[in-house]
Amino acid sequence: MGTVVHFKQSRCPLLPSELQNERALAEALDRLTKTKLWTAVGHLQTALMGAEKIRDRLPAGPVKDDFEQKLAALIRHLSHLREQVEQL
């Protein structure tokens, strides 16, 4: 399922070797987090593509108009999320 990382809680300064290990763990955790976020963005993009196919099959009318408005809002939110993940 995943890796559990326990960070050492200490009241005294870390030794250089401990500090190096902590940095390595932090960098590994950062890479893992970014990978998970990009995976989530990919899943959301796939879901939006499915929603676009559903929209294309809807008959013209108020239901389709409402669906299109909500879909457009989701696309804007996904774009914003993608920008935030890129900044990490």
QUIURFEN-V545195 format. One line per field, one symbol per residue. ss: DSSP state (h for helix, s for strand, l for the rest). phi: phi as a letter, one per 40 degrees, with the letter a starting at -180 (. if undefined). A space follows every 10 residues. Layout:
ss->???
phi->???
This chain:
ss->llllllllll lllllhhhhh hhhhhhhhhh hhhhhhhhhh hhhhhhhhhh hhhhhhhlll lhhhhhhhhh hhhhhhhhhh hhhhhhhl
phi->.ibcbbcccb cbcccdcccc cccccccccc cccccccccc cccccccccc ccccdccccc iccccccccc cccccccccc cccccccc
